Amino acid sequence: MSAEGVELVVIIGSGPAGWAAAIYAARASLKPLVFEGAVTESNRLKGTLPLGQLNLTTEVENYPGFPSGPLREYLAGALPEDRRPFWIQDNEKQPAHGVTGPELMELMRQQAVNFDTRIITDDIVKVDFSKRPFTITSIANGTVKAHSVIVATGARANYLGLPSEEKFKNRGVSACAVCDGALPRFRGKPLVVIGGGDTAVEEATYLSKFASTVYLVHRRDKLRASRIMEQRALSNPKITPVWNSQVEEVLGNDKDGLVGVRVKATDGSTKTLDATGMFVAIGHTPNTDFLGGQLATDDKGYIVWPKAHRTNTSVEGVFAAGDVGDNYYRQAITAAASGCQSALDAERWLAAEGIE
């Protein structure tokens, strides 16, 4: 906090981008304040609880530095007792494949805490970027003034909204093929991809490297994807289109997780697709409602970075990091990288403005 009682930098969001920004900002003596979000039923249903989308996943095999192997002793020493994963607290069997999403996010959060990052578990509902210092308003903690702000609120995956889909999330239902497609439960098994745009076709093509068959379920009789992507999918012998169909129910059990998907065609007929995984590829929604349109966004609602290779936004002193501005990669490592960039950008901007 600066001498006049205004925060040097406020970080909104608590995924990989938010914690990377906090670590770099704290080490630069900016004394960051992080609003990590509130623990509410509304946020649970939207997928916007603290610690971001990665906290909703299981094994994470593609984040560098966490090869498969026992992490129990390390986690027990690195995290305070009340934030250790349940399999450490209850001495349960630990997942074998590298680090899990919740573990990785807790480690990032703790690393930020170790550098004296301050954290408020609350949602930001309104901001005023029209004048400086900026004003940030939360639900339960009133308003805060800040010289700079880093928006790292991410983007939530769009799901179908079926109760059976919710039941099997992270037990066969996923919204990220690159994140989860190579996991053992999906290798050599039939999989289902939902959607008909470029993202769905990309997911199906990627999954065809691992799956025995990929069923591409689309509610129309032709794909919405670009011509080249469409040709790539339809010429792939491992991809089987399921036209004019929608998912009616996700099938599974407590022991095996997802075991199939029942789809209903436009003519009213139904059939079951045996599969160990369903990947929903119907888009993402960036978490930007609280901004009230004060930052420039693209046609999908993602915050625009107007300067190449910088995290600046359309408002001087406001920066964006992670999936809230990235509608292409959407990976933990790229989010963390842009979090680092945003902290460095904020630090240099504050120095140029003579604010300390």
VORO-690914 format. One record per residue: x, y, z of N, C-alpha, C in turn. Coordinates in steps of 0.2 Angstrom, whole numbers, plus 2048, in hexadecimal, padded with zeros to 3 digits. Layout:
% residues N
XYZXYZXYZ...
//
This chain:
% residues 356
8047FA80080080080080480680080380B7FC8078117FC80581680280981B80280981F8088028228097FE8248047F88278057F28228067F481C8077EF8178097EB8148037EF8147FD7EC8117F77F080B7F57ED8067F47F18007F27F58017EC7FB7FE7EB7FF7FF7E57FD7FB7E07FB7F47E17F87F07DD7F37EB7E07ED7EB7DD7E87E67DF7E77E17D97E77DB7DB7E67D57D67DF7D27D87DC7D27D27D57CF7D37D57C87CF7D47C37D37D57BC7D07DA7B87D47D97B17D47DD7AD7D87DF7A67D47DF7A67CD7E27A17CA7E97A17C97EC79D7C47F479E7C37F67A57C17F27A97BE7F47AF7BC7F47B47C27EF7B37C67EF7B87CC7F47B67D17F67B07D27FB7AF7D78027B07D48037AF7CE80A7B17CB80B7B87CB8057BC7CA8067C37CB8077C57D28047C27D68057C47DE80C7C27E080F7BD7DE8167BB7DF81B7C07DD81A7C27D681F7C77D381E7CE7D68177D07D78167D67DA8197D77E18187D17E581A7D17EC8227D27ED8257CE7E882C7CE7E882F7D57E682B7D97E282D7DF7E082B7E57E58297E27EB8277E77F18217EB7EF81C7E97EB8167EC7EA8107EB7EF8127E67F380D7E47F88067E37F68057DE7F17FF7DD7EE7F97DB7F27F37DD7F07ED7DB7F47E97D67EF7E87D07F07E47CC7EC7DD7CB7EE7D87CC7EA7D17CA7EB7D07C37E87D07BE7EB7D07B77E87C97B47E77C47B87E87BD7B67E77BA7B37ED7B47B27ED7B07B07F37AE7A97F27AD7A57F87AB79E7F87A479E7F87A079E7F379979E7F37967997EE7907977EF78D7927EB78C7957E478B79B7E378A79E7DD79179D7D979779F7DC79D79E7D979F7977D779C7927DC79D78B7DA79A7897D479478B7D37907897CD79378C7C77957927C87987967C279F7937C07A37907C57A978E7C47AE7937C57AD7987CA7B179E7CB7B379E7D37B47987D67B67987DD7BD79B7DD7C079C7E37C779E7E47CC7987E17D179A7DF7D77967DC7D57947D57D07977D27CF7967CA7CD78F7C87CD78F7C17CB7897BE7D07837BF7D67847C17DB77F7C27D977B7C87D677E7CD7D477B7D37CE7767D27CB7777CC7C57727CB7C876C7C77CE76B7C67D17667C27D47617C77D675B7C47D97567C87E17567C67E37517C37EA7517C17ED7567BC7F27597BE7F575E7B97FC75B7B77FD7597B18037567AF80775A7AB8057607A98097647A480B76B7A780B76B7AD80E7717B08157707B281A7737B08217717B18237717B882776D7BA82A76C7C18267687C68217647C381D75F7C781D7597C48227557C382274E7C081E74A7C581C7447C281873F7C681C73D7CC81973C7D181D7397D781A73C7DE81C7397E381973B7E981A7427EB8157467ED81574D7EF81374E7F68117487FA80E74980081274D80581874B80681D74E80B81E75580981F75780382075E80181A76280281476080080E76480180D76580980E76080D80D76081481276681781876681481C76B81781B77281481877280E81877980A81177D80C80C77980E80677C80F80477C8168007818197FE7818207F877B8207F77788267F37728277EC7738247E97798257E277A8237E177B81B7E777B8187E677C8107EA77680D7EB7718107EE76B80D7E876680A7EA7638047E575F8017E275A8067DC7578047D97538097DD74C80A7E074A8047E37438057EA7448097EC74A80B7F174B8107EE74B8177E974F8177E674F81E7E37498207E074581C7DD73F81D7E173981C7E773A81A7EB7348187E872F8137E573380E7E272F8087E772D8037E67297FE7EA7287F97EB72E7F57F172F7F37F37357EF7F37347E77F07397E37F07387DC7F87377DA7F87327D57FF7307D38027347CE7FE7387CA80173B7C48027437C58087447C780A74B7C880774F7CE8057557CD8027597D17FB75A7CF7F675B7D47EF75C7D27EE7647D27E87667CF7E776D7CE7E67707D57E276D7DA7E27717E07E97717E47ED76C7E37F376D7E67F87727E37F87737DD7FC7787D97F977F7DB7F37807DB7F07867DD7F17887E47F17837E97F37857F07FA7877F17FE7837ED8057857ED80778C7EA80378E7E58047947E280279A7E77FC7987EA7F979D7EF7FE79E7F58017987F88057987FD80C79C7FC80E79B7F681479F7F48137A67F480D7A97F280B7B07F280B7B27F98087AE7FD8077B080580E7B08088137AC8068197AC80981D7B280781B7B680281E7BD8018197C28038157C18088117C680B80B7C98078097C58028037C77FE7FD7C78037F97CC8037F37CC8077ED7CA8037E97C68067E37C28027DD7C48057D87C68017D17C78037CD7C28007C97BE8037C57B98007BE7BC7FF7BD7BF7F97B77C37F87B77C47F07B17C67EE7B07C77E77B07CF7E67B37D17E07B37D87DE7AC7D87DA7A87DD7DB7A27DE7D87A27E47D37A67E97D57A67EF7D17AD7F27D17AF7F57CB7B57F97CB7B48007C87B88057CA7B780B7C67BE80D7C47BF80C7BD7C680E7BA7C68147B67C18187B87C081F7B47C58247B77C78237BD7CC8287C07D18247C57D78277C67DC8247CA7DC8287D17DD8257D67DE81D7D77D781A7D57D88147D37D28107D17CE80E7D87C880C7D77C480A7DD7C18037DB7C27FE7E07C07F77DF7BB7F67E57B57F37E37B07F27E87AF7EB7E97AF7E87EF7AE7E17F07A77E07F47A57DA7F479E7D97F779F7DA7FF7A37D78027A37D880A7A97DC80D7AD7DF8087B37E380B7B37EA8097AE7EC8067AD7F38047B27F57FE7B47FB7FE7B87FD7F87C07FE7FA7C47FD7F57CB7FE7F67CD8027F07D28077F17D580B7EC7DC8087EA7DD8087E47E48057E17E780A7DC7ED80A7DC7F180D7D67F18097D07F18037D07F17FE7CB7ED7F87CC7EA7F57C77E67EF7C87E87EA7C37E87E37C57EA7DE7C17E37D97C17E07D97BB7DA7D57BB7DC7CE7B87DB7C97BD7DD7C27BB7D77BD7BD7D17BF7BB7CB7BB7BD7CA7B57B87CD7B47B37CD7AE7AF7C77AE7AB7C57A87A87BF7A67A47BD7A07A67B679F7A77B37997A97B17957A37B278E7A37AF78A79D7A878A79D7A578A79779E78979679C78279679778079A79577979A78E77879878C77279778577179578077279A7817727A077D7737A677976D7A877B7677A67777617A877A75F7AF77575D7B477775B7BA77C7557BA77B7507B577F74B7B578674D7B27877527AF78D7557AD7917587B378D75B7B779075E7BD7937597C178F7537C279174D7C679874A7C479974A7BE79F7477BB7A574C7B97A57527BB7AA7577B97B07547BD7B67547B97BC7517BC7BC74A7BD7B77477BB7B773F7BB7B473D7B47B77407AF7B573F7A87B37457A47B074A7A87AE7507A47B37557A57B575879F7BA75D79F7B876279A7BB76879B7BB76D7967C176F7937C676B7947CD76D7917D176678F7D17657887D475F7867DC75F7877DF7657867E67667877E876578E7E47677937E576679A7E475E79C7DF75B7997DD75579C7DE74F7977DE7507917DE74B78C7E374578C7E974778F7EE74178F7EE73D7957E973F79A7E973B7A07E773479F7E972F7A37E87287A27E17267A17DC7297A47D57277A37D372879C7D672C7987D472D7927D872A78C7DD72878E7E27257897DF71E7867DF71E77F7DC71877C7D571677D7D171B77F7CA71A7817C671F77C7C071D77B7BB7217777B972877B7B972D7787B873477B7B37377777AF73C77B7AA7407787AC7487787AB74B7737AC7537737A67567717A475B77479E75E77379F76577079C76776A79D76D76779E76C75F79E77275C79F7727557A37777527A677B7567AA7817547B277F7537B67847527BD7827527C077F7587BE78275E7C077F7647BE7777657B87767637B676F7647BA76A75F7BB76D7597BF7697547C77687567C976E7597D076D75B7D17687617CC7687667CC76476B7CB75C7697C775B7647C67557617CC75275E7CF75775A7D67557577DB75375B7DC7577617E17567667E074F7697D974E76B7D874876F7D974276B7D87427647D973D7607E073A7607E573D7637EC73B7647EC7357697E773676E7E77317747E172D7747DB72F7717D572B7727D572576C7D172076E7CF71B7687CB71E7637C67227667C17257617BF72C7657BD7317617BB7377637B47387607AF7387647A873A7617A77417627A674575C7A574C75C79E74D75B79A74F76179375076179175776078D75875B78B75F75978475F75878176575A77976575977776775277B76874E77A76974777C76474277B76573B77D76073778476273378776773578D76973379176D73879776D73879B77173D79C77873C79C77C74179D7837417A57857407A97807407B07827407B27847397B87877397BB7897337BC78472E7BC7857277BC77F7227C277B7237C877E7257CE7797257CD77572C7CA7787317CA7747377C476E7367BF7707327BA76B7317BD76572D7C17677287C47627247C875D7287CC76072C7D175D7317CD7587357C775A7387C475573C7C07507387BD7517337B974C72F7BE74772B7C474972A7C97457277CD74072C7CC7427327CF73E7387CB7387397CF7327387CB72B7397C972A7407CC72E7457CA72C74C7C473174E7C273674A7BD73A74C7B67387487B173774C7AB73574A7A573A74B7A373E74679E74374879774074A79474374F78D74175178974774F78574774A78274D74777B74E74B77975474B77275574D77075275377575375877475075F77675476477375376A77575777077575177677A75377B77A74F78077474F78577174978676C74978B76E74779277374379377574179977C73E79978074079E78673D79F7867377A47887317A178772B7A578E7297A978D7267AF7937247B27917217B97967207BD79571D7C479A71F7C879971E7CF79E7217D47A571D7D37A57177D17AC7147D07B07167CA7AC7167C47B07177BE7B071E7BC7AB7237BF7AA7297BC7A67297B57A872D7B17A472D7AA7A57277A67A07247A47A071E7A079D71E79979972479879672579279272B79278F72C78C78B73278B78573078777F73278977973178577773778177673777B77573C77676E73C77376B74177276474176F76474576876274276376274575D75C74975C75C74D75675775275575074E75375174875174B74474F74874075574B74175B74873F76274C73876475073575F75372F76175973076675A72B76A76072C76E76572676D76B72776F77072276F77572377477971E77677E71F77B78571E77878972377979072277779572077D79771A77D79C7187827A271C7827A471F7877AA7237887AC72478F7B37257907B57277967B672E7987B57327927B673A7937B173D78F7AF7437917AB74878D7AE74F78E7B07527887B37587887AF75D7857AD7627897A87677877AC76D7847AA76F77E7AE77477A7A97797777A577C77B7A07817797A278877B7A878977D7AB79077E7AC7917867AF7977877B079978D7AD7A078E7AC7A27947A97A97967AE7AC79B7B27B27987B67B579D7B27B97A27B67B87A87B27BB7AE7B47C37AF7B07C67AB7B17CE7AB7AB7D27AC7A57CF7AF79F7D27B07A07D87B57A47D77BA7A57DC7BF7A97E37BC7AC7E27B67AF7E87B37AA7ED7B07A47EB7AF79F7F07AD7A17F37A67A57F07A27A77F279B7AC7F879B7B07F87A17B57FE7A17BB7FC79E7BC7F679C7C27F47987C07F17917C47F378C7C37F07867C37E97857BE7E67827BE7DE7817BD7DD77A7BF7D67787BD7D47727B67D27717B47CF76B7AD7CD76A7AB7C876E7AF7C47727AE7BF7767AE7C177D7B07C777F7B07C97857B77C97897BC7C77857C27C67887C67CD7887C97CF78E7CD7D578E7D27D67897D27DB7867D77DC7807DE7DF7837E37DC7817EA7DF7827EC7E377C7EC7EA77C7ED7EE7767F47EE7757F97ED7798007ED7788037E67778067E57728097DE77080E7DC77680D7D67788117D377D8117D778480C7DA78580B7DE78C8047DC78E8037DD7957FD7DC7987F97E27997FB7E77977F77EE7977F07ED7947EB7F07977E47F07947E37F77917DC7F87907DB7FF78D7DB8057927DC8037987DC80879E7E38087A17E780E7A17ED80E7A37ED80C7AB7F28087AD7F28067B47EE8007B57EA7FD7B17E67F77B17E97F27AD7EB7EC7AF7EE7E67AC7E97E07AC7EA7DC7A77E67D67A77EB7D07A67EA7CA7AA7EE7C47A97EA7BE7A97EC7B97A57E97B37A57E37B27A07DF7AD7A27DA7AC79D7D47B179C7D47B67A07D07BB79F7D17BF7997D77BF7977D97C27907DC7BD78B7DC7B778D7DF7B27887D97AD7867D77AE7807D27A977E7D47A47797DB7A37797DE79E7757E27987787E779A77D7EA7957807E77927867E579678B7E17947917E478E7947EB78F7967EF78A79A7F178D7A07F27897A57F578B7AB7FC78F7AB80078C7A780778F7A68077967A280279679D80279D79A7FF7A279E7FA7A07A27F77A57A77FC7A77AC8007A27AF8057A47B480A7A97B180C7A87AA8117AC7A780E7B37A68087B47A48057BA7A38047BE7AA8037BA7AF8037BD7B68097C07B880F7BC7B68157BF7B78167C67B38147C67AD8157CB7A98117D17AC80B7D07AE8067D57B08097D97B780C7D57BB8107D87C18167DC7BF81A7DA7BA81F7DE7B881D7E47B48177E37B08157E97AD8127EE7B280F7EC7B780C7F07BC8127F47C08177F07C281D7F37C58207F87C18217F77BB8247FC7B68208027B58198017B58148067B481480B7BA8148087C081480C7C681A8107C782080D7C58278117C58278167C08248157BA82481B7B581F8207B881A81F7BC8158247BE8188277C581D8257C78208277CD81C8257D38198207D381581D7D98198187DD8198197E381D8147E781A8147EE
//
